[in-house]
């Protein structure tokens, strides 16, 4: 799926598509991919807390599908 780096605002890559042109799977995986990259240890960054990672994602207004983001946050609340 090449659309997981696309943003609803059109600021993503590799195609710079936006809005409804991004398939639902691309919208879902863009949220999950961003959250994973922020909360997982990387050679260049330590992991962020789940709360801080979500605060960064939520501040990116216009980049993520708001309904899918709400569902993602609810899902995280149920993870033990």
Backbone bond lengths (Angstrom), bond angles and torsions (degrees), N, CA, C in turn:
res aa  C-N    CA-C-N  psi(-1)  N-CA   C-N-CA  omega(-1)  CA-C   N-CA-C  phi
1 X - - - 1.461 - - 1.525 108.13 -
2 X 1.293 116.90 110.80 1.465 121.35 -179.11 1.523 113.00 -83.21
3 X 1.320 118.22 -4.82 1.457 119.49 -174.16 1.526 114.08 -92.11
4 X 1.317 119.34 2.47 1.465 119.29 -175.82 1.523 113.66 -71.59
5 X 1.321 118.15 -8.91 1.462 120.89 174.08 1.531 112.02 -106.21
6 X 1.304 117.04 3.80 1.470 120.45 176.66 1.532 109.12 -78.60
7 X 1.305 116.53 151.11 1.473 122.38 179.22 1.526 108.78 -122.25
8 X 1.320 116.53 145.64 1.470 119.74 179.56 1.524 111.51 -56.66
9 X 1.333 116.25 -29.74 1.463 121.08 -179.33 1.528 112.70 -73.62
10 X 1.336 116.98 -13.73 1.458 120.80 -177.70 1.519 113.04 93.22
11 X 1.346 117.42 1.07 1.467 121.21 -177.47 1.524 113.52 -85.11
12 X 1.324 117.73 4.40 1.460 120.22 -177.60 1.514 113.17 -87.37
13 X 1.314 114.19 -169.40 1.465 121.06 179.40 1.520 108.46 -145.27
14 X 1.274 122.95 162.59 1.465 128.42 13.04 1.525 114.33 -90.82
15 X 1.322 118.01 -10.33 1.468 119.94 -173.14 1.530 114.26 -104.66
16 X 1.329 117.69 -16.87 1.462 120.64 -177.96 1.514 112.93 69.70
17 X 1.346 116.37 25.19 1.468 118.88 178.52 1.520 109.40 -77.86
18 X 1.322 116.91 162.94 1.462 119.41 -177.51 1.512 111.13 -145.46
19 X 1.317 114.53 170.89 1.450 122.56 174.95 1.513 114.27 52.64
20 X 1.304 115.38 -135.08 1.470 122.73 -175.37 1.526 113.12 -67.63
21 X 1.334 117.49 -10.68 1.455 119.98 177.20 1.532 111.99 -71.55
22 X 1.336 116.21 -16.69 1.465 120.56 177.14 1.524 107.45 -87.85
23 X 1.301 115.95 123.97 1.470 120.85 -178.76 1.528 110.63 -66.16
24 X 1.348 117.55 153.64 1.473 120.35 -178.89 1.527 113.37 -52.53
25 X 1.328 117.90 -41.25 1.463 119.78 179.79 1.526 110.70 -62.54
26 X 1.308 117.60 -38.21 1.466 121.54 176.98 1.509 111.69 -64.74
27 X 1.316 117.66 -38.46 1.471 121.89 178.39 1.528 111.54 -65.86
28 X 1.328 114.85 -41.43 1.471 119.93 179.91 1.524 110.23 -67.34
29 X 1.323 115.91 -49.26 1.461 118.65 -176.29 1.523 112.89 -69.12
30 X 1.313 117.91 -23.85 1.465 118.91 177.21 1.529 110.57 -66.35
31 X 1.320 117.37 -39.27 1.467 121.28 177.58 1.526 109.98 -67.22
32 X 1.331 116.06 -49.77 1.467 120.41 -178.03 1.528 111.29 -62.64
33 X 1.327 117.50 -41.28 1.458 121.49 -179.74 1.524 111.36 -64.17
34 X 1.303 117.10 -44.10 1.464 120.88 179.59 1.531 110.18 -63.98
35 X 1.326 117.01 -46.70 1.463 121.28 179.38 1.530 110.21 -59.98
36 X 1.319 116.38 -45.39 1.461 120.56 -180.00 1.526 111.06 -61.94
37 X 1.314 117.25 -43.66 1.465 119.44 -178.24 1.530 111.69 -66.68
38 X 1.316 117.21 -29.88 1.467 120.51 179.39 1.528 112.90 -80.65
39 X 1.319 117.99 -29.20 1.467 120.76 -174.13 1.533 114.06 -102.67
40 X 1.320 117.64 0.13 1.456 122.08 -179.41 1.528 109.20 -108.18
41 X 1.322 115.64 139.34 1.471 119.89 177.92 1.531 108.79 -61.01
42 X 1.317 115.32 131.26 1.466 122.87 177.71 1.523 108.40 -123.23
43 X 1.321 117.82 156.03 1.469 119.21 179.00 1.533 112.37 -58.81
44 X 1.315 116.58 -26.79 1.467 121.59 -175.38 1.529 113.46 -102.98
45 X 1.359 118.87 -8.02 1.464 121.59 -178.42 1.522 111.14 -152.21
46 X 1.322 117.13 142.82 1.464 119.18 171.28 1.531 109.02 -76.37
47 X 1.328 117.80 160.83 1.474 119.13 179.38 1.527 111.43 -70.35
48 X 1.321 115.64 146.48 1.463 121.12 174.24 1.522 108.64 -91.80
49 X 1.321 116.20 159.67 1.459 119.48 174.41 1.526 108.55 -68.67
50 X 1.324 117.37 153.96 1.468 119.21 177.98 1.531 112.44 -54.75
51 X 1.332 117.36 -42.05 1.465 120.69 -179.28 1.528 110.88 -61.89
52 X 1.326 116.82 -47.44 1.465 120.35 -178.55 1.525 110.93 -65.07
53 X 1.331 116.76 -39.92 1.465 120.54 177.92 1.531 110.51 -60.67
54 X 1.326 116.72 -45.91 1.474 119.69 178.90 1.519 111.29 -63.92
55 X 1.321 117.06 -37.22 1.470 118.85 179.74 1.526 110.64 -63.30
56 X 1.316 117.64 -36.02 1.471 121.09 177.27 1.532 110.23 -67.07
57 X 1.320 116.64 -44.97 1.469 120.97 -179.13 1.528 110.82 -63.35
58 X 1.323 116.31 -44.39 1.473 120.58 -178.47 1.527 111.06 -64.64
59 X 1.326 117.38 -32.64 1.468 120.55 179.14 1.527 112.39 -69.80
60 X 1.312 116.68 -16.83 1.463 121.01 179.69 1.524 109.77 -82.72
61 X 1.304 116.08 59.07 1.459 121.57 -176.74 1.519 110.91 -57.00
62 X 1.311 114.51 135.70 1.451 119.97 178.25 1.519 114.07 88.94
63 X 1.331 117.29 -10.64 1.463 119.75 -179.28 1.526 112.86 -89.91
64 X 1.321 117.06 -31.44 1.462 121.41 -174.97 1.521 111.11 -120.52
65 X 1.316 116.09 149.06 1.460 122.38 178.38 1.531 108.48 -63.98
66 X 1.336 118.21 117.82 1.473 120.46 -174.58 1.530 113.63 -62.21
67 X 1.307 118.17 -36.25 1.470 119.95 179.58 1.522 110.94 -69.84
68 X 1.319 116.98 -41.05 1.461 120.17 177.89 1.527 110.79 -68.06
69 X 1.319 117.05 -35.52 1.462 120.53 177.62 1.531 110.63 -65.16
70 X 1.318 117.17 -40.76 1.478 120.48 175.91 1.513 110.74 -60.53
71 X 1.328 116.75 -45.13 1.465 121.32 179.38 1.529 110.53 -63.26
72 X 1.318 117.39 -38.55 1.464 121.47 179.17 1.529 110.31 -63.77
73 X 1.317 117.07 -44.36 1.462 121.32 179.87 1.535 109.97 -63.42
74 X 1.328 117.46 -42.96 1.466 120.80 177.47 1.512 110.65 -61.81
75 X 1.325 117.31 -42.39 1.448 121.67 179.44 1.531 110.75 -61.19
76 X 1.322 116.48 -42.65 1.462 120.01 179.27 1.526 111.84 -62.57
77 X 1.325 116.51 -33.87 1.455 120.81 178.44 1.518 112.89 -65.11
78 X 1.327 117.31 -20.24 1.454 121.60 -178.81 1.536 112.63 -95.77
79 X 1.333 116.50 -8.51 1.471 120.60 -179.57 1.508 109.09 -76.66
80 X 1.305 116.58 133.25 1.477 120.55 179.52 1.490 110.13 -113.87
